[in-house]
Amino acid sequence: MDPLILNPDLQDETGGGYASARLLLSAWFRAMRMSLIGAMMTRSLRWALALAVAVMPVLRTPSHAGTPAQPRPAADRLKCGVITEPLDWNKQDLHGSLVSLDSEICRAVAVALFGQADRVDLQSYNAEEDGLTAVRQGRADIVVGVTPSALQAAKNGVHFSLPIFEDALGFMVHRAEGVHSLADITGHKLCYIEDTDNDHMVLPYLFSRGIKPLPFGFQEEGEMDAAIMDRHCQVTAAFISKLAEARSSFHNARDYVFLPDLLQVSPVTVAVNGKNPRLSAIVDYTISVLLQAEFLGMTRAAAARMVAGEDARLQRLVGTDFATAQGLGLAHDWSRQVIGAVGNYAEIYDRTVGEGTAFDLGRGLSALWNKGGVMVPLPLD
């Protein structure tokens, strides 16, 4: 039996409706997320909201399901993989190493499942491909820090969760270069790693807009980082998390800043075995709880004593309304336990990759939808 199959009897009985609900929910989430990224017309947003209303009743636990289903793992610990990719390990994994953030997500899911953050075994993988293979083979229950890919979903039979971090292809410059936007890049030496997606996106994009940098490609990231520090690279193109990781090793890290221009958004997610839809749902709703707690102002310190009152949203977070818990087969106050153990999303972000940490990243696209970002939780219902 898969180590984290959650009540297989209930899953068999309602699997068709549950799978349909997940498909509809995924459609709603994609529509909502794209409406935020692309600033769609009001008509499109109304369509997304209408679809959400249609989906919500489908997600409710069937009336014949009885008492809430309980997780029945073969072991009482979560095997959670994180991507630690060594420098210059490969040219496929374009994100920086977000191990500190990824590990907190592992702990949050462990609390949801078992009520304790320490009931997790962290497993390190040098590449996303290694982590996805481990999930497929059952050596890991989930792996955190991977890029959604239709090819990998088919190859490894995995489901990708809601984003835990929104990465983007961008540019880093030294403050003294006088480069403030893409238009200023013309005539400046632009560094990048050759033979990657970045290489095939950045230069065509710039040239097509009449922006003419001096391309300077590298085969190894370590060499490029040294060139950045020596200011042989006047502008560097890569994913923001990768640039932040490189910058963290510089003695004058605060002299390097990111341009506001972003060429592509690439979410960082959690991969779960596609044969375990209930665990996939628990991961998605755990991420949603972290985001919803931030939105409603529920912090780690306040979690234990917070009173919901008449606010239905807080009632679902603190456990007085446990429809979500019932549907997932978790303890009625599982979400309160998660927030009490790891805090809300903002607290996790701030202490792992936020401003003042080694990565020193502002929230950017990883901010909530109401604060200029694209992070959107699922409705707790």
N, C-alpha and C positions, 0 to 999 in steps of 0.2 A: 504493500500500500504506500502511496506517496506520503512522505512524512508529514504533510500538512493538509491532507484532505479533510475538509470540515463537514462533518455529518454527511457521509456519502448517501445514506438512505434518503435524506431530504433533497440532496442534490439530484438523485435519479428521478425523484417524484416530480420535481419542479424544474428540471434542467432546461427544458425547452423554453418555458416562459422566462426563466432567469437569463438565459443566453440572449433571448430577444430583447429583454430589458436592457442588457449591457450594450447591445448594438445600438438601440435607440438612444441610450444615455451618451454613448460615444459620439453619435451624430449630433446630439444637442451640444455637447462640450466643444466639439470642433467648430460648430457654427458660432457659438458664443465667443470662442477664442479668436477666430478669424475676424469677427466683427470688431474686436478691440484692436487687433494688430493693424488691420487695413482701414479702420474708421469707415465701416460700411454705412450705407444709407439706412435711414430709420426703418424703411420697409423690411430690410433684411433682418434687422434686430428684432422687429415684431415677429417675424417668422421663427427666429431662434427661440424666443420666449414662448411662443405658442407650442413649439415642439417640446419644450421643457415641461409645459403643463400636461401635454399628452403623455409624456414619458412617466411622470411621477406616480400615477396610479398603478402603472404596470410593475413598478419596483416594490410595491408593498408586498409583505409576506402573504402567501395564500392563506385563506381563512382556515383551511384544513391542516395547516402545518402544526398547530398545537403550540406547545411551549417553545421558547426560543431554543434553537439548535445550539449545541455546545461544540467548540473545537475538539477534535479527537486526534491530536498528533501522536505519532508513534513515539516521538521523543518530546520532552517538555522544554526544548530549546530551539531557537530559530537559527538556522545556518544561513548567515547573511554575507554575501560577497560584496567587496568594494574594489574599485579599480585604482591601483597604485602606480600604474604605468611609469617605469623608469625613463629617464631622459633618453631620447632618441630610440625608444623601443620599436616603434613602427610609424608608418605614415597614414594609418587608417584612423587612429583615435586622435581626434583633433582638439578635444577638450583638455583643459588643465586638470591636474589631480585634485579632486574635491573631497578627499578622504574624510576630513573632519566633518563636513556637512553630511556626507553619505552615511557615516557611522551613526550620527544622530537620528537619521531616518530609520536605520536598523533598530536602534533602541526604541524608537516610537512604535514600530510595528510589533516588537517583542512585548511591549506594555499592553498593546491592544489584545494580543493573543493570550498572554500569560499573567498580565498584571504586574510584571516586574521588568525593569529595564536591563537588568544584568543577565537575563535568560536568553542571551544571544551569543553565538560563536561567530566572530568576525573572521572572514576568509579573504585573503588578498590575492588579486589576480593582476598579472602584468598587462593584460590587454582586455578590451571589451569582449573580443571573440572567446577568450578563455573563460570569462565569467558566464557568458551565454551558454557555452558548451557544458559548464558545470551545472547550470540550471536544467538543461535538457537531460543530462545524465543522472540527475537527482543528487548530486554531491553538494549542491546549494539549493536552498528553498527559494531565495530571491537574490538578485544581484543589483546593487544600487550604483548609479553613475554611468548609465549607458545611453546611447543615442538611439532613438526610435528608427527602425529600418524595416521596410516591408520585406526585403530580402532576408534579413536575419529572423524576422518573425516566422517566415515560411521555413527557413533552414533549421531553426532550433525549436520551433513550436512554442514560442513565448508570446506573452501579452505584455505590452508596455504600458506603464501606469501614467497617471497625470504627471506633469512636470514637477520636479523638485527644485529646479533651477533653470532659468532661461538664459542660455548662452547666445552669443551673436558674433558674427564675423566683423571685426572692426580694425582700428588702427591705433597705434601707440606712437607718441613722439616725445622728444625732449622739449621741455618748455622753451629753451633758448633757440629752437629752430624757427620759431615764428610761424609754425604751421597750425592753423586753427580750424580748417575745414578741408574737404577734399579738393576744392578749387586751388588751394595753396600747395598741393603736392607736386604740381608740374615743375620739372627741373630738379626735384629732390630724389635722392637715392632711396628706393623702396625695397625693403628686404622681406623675404618670405621663404617658406620651405617649398622646394620644387617637387613636382609630381604629386601634389595633393589636390583635393577639391579647392582649397584656398587659392592655389596657383591658377586653377582654371576658372575661377570666379572673379578674382580681384582685377587682374590685368585687362580681360575683355570688358569688364564694367567700366574701368577708368578710361580706356582708349576710346570706347564707344561714345563717351561724353566729352571728348576733346581734352581730357586730363592726361598729360604725358610725363609720368615719372621716369626715373632711370632705374629699370628693373635690375635687381641684384639677388639672384636665387642662391639658396644654400641646400646642401644635402643633409646636414646634421644640425639639430637644434642647438647643441652646445656651442658650435661655432658661431651661429647666428646671435646667440645671447651675448657672446664675447664682443661681437661686432657692434651690438646695440650699446653695450657699456662703454665701448671706446668711441661711440658716436660715428662709426663708419656707416651705420644705418641711420638715416635721418628720419625715416618713417618705417614702421614694421607692421605687416598685416598678418593677423592670426585671429583665432577665437579669443574673446576677451578673457576667459578663464585661463587660457594658455599664456597670454601676455601678462596677466596678473601674477601667475606662478613664476614666470621668468623675472619679472620686476621685483618680486619678493626677495631675490638673492642679491640685488644691487645695493651697494653701499649708499647710493643717492637715490633710492627708490622714489621718493616724493618729487623728484625732478621730472618724472615721466608721467604723462597724462594720456587719456584716451580722447580721441576725436568723437564728436557727437554722432558722426555718420556710421550707420550699421548696414551691412550689405545682405546679411541673412540671419534669421533667427533659428537657433537649433536647441531644442529643449533637452535637458538631462533628466532621465527617468529611472524607474525601477522595472526590471524584467522579472516576470513570474511565469512558471510553467503554464502553458495554455490549457493543460488538462485539469488545472485547479482553479476554476473560475471564482470560487468562494474566497480563496486566498487573494486572488487578484482584486476582488471587491474590497477586502479588508485593507489592502495596501492603498487603494484609491481613496477610501473613506478616511483612513488615517491621515493622509496628506490633506484631505479636505478639512478635517478637524483642526489641524494646525493652522490652516489659512483662515478658517471661520473664527477660531479663537482670537487671532490677531485682529480681524475685522471688528469683533465685538468687545475687544479690550480685556479678554480673559488671559491673565498671565500665569506663569508658574507659581508665583507667590500667592496669588489670589484664588487659585483653582479650588483648594480645599474648602474655602469659606464662602465662595461666591453663591449668591442666591439668585435664582432665575426670575422670581416674581411671575408676572404675566407675559413675559417675553418668550414666545414659542421657540425662538432661535436659541436662547440661553437654556431653556428647558431641555432641549435636545443635547446641548453640550454638557450640562451637569448631570443628566440622567433621569430627571423626573418624567421626561417623555422619552421612552426608549424604543420607539418604532425602528430606528436604524439598528440599534443593538439587537433587536429581535430578528430583523432580516439577516444580519450578519452572523448571528449565533454567538454573540459576545455578552459579557457582563453588562448590566443595565447602565452602569456608570463608567464604562470603558473609556469614553472620551475625556471625562474628568481626570481619570487616572493617567492618560497619555499626557495631557497638559501639565498635570502636577509633577510628572517625571521629567519631561524634556522642555516644557514651555511651549509657547506658540511659535509660529513660523518666524516671525520677526526676531524673537529671542534666539532661536537656533541660528538664523542667518547672521545676526550681529556678532555672536560669539565664535563663529567658525570662519566666515569669509568676509564679513562686513568691514566697515570703516574702523580702523584701529587695529585690525588683525594683520597678519602677514600679507594676505591678498588685498586688503584695503579697498574693497569694492562697495560702491554705493548700490542701492537696490536696483536701479535701472528697470529693465523689463521684468525683473523678479519681484517688483512691487505688486501690491494688490491692484485689482482692476480699478478701484476707486481712487488710486493714488498714482495713476499714470503708467502702471505696469500691466501685465497680461496674466497674472496669476488668479485663477478663478476656481473656487471650490465647488464640489458637487453639492446640491441641496441635501441637508440632513433630514430625511423624511422616511 
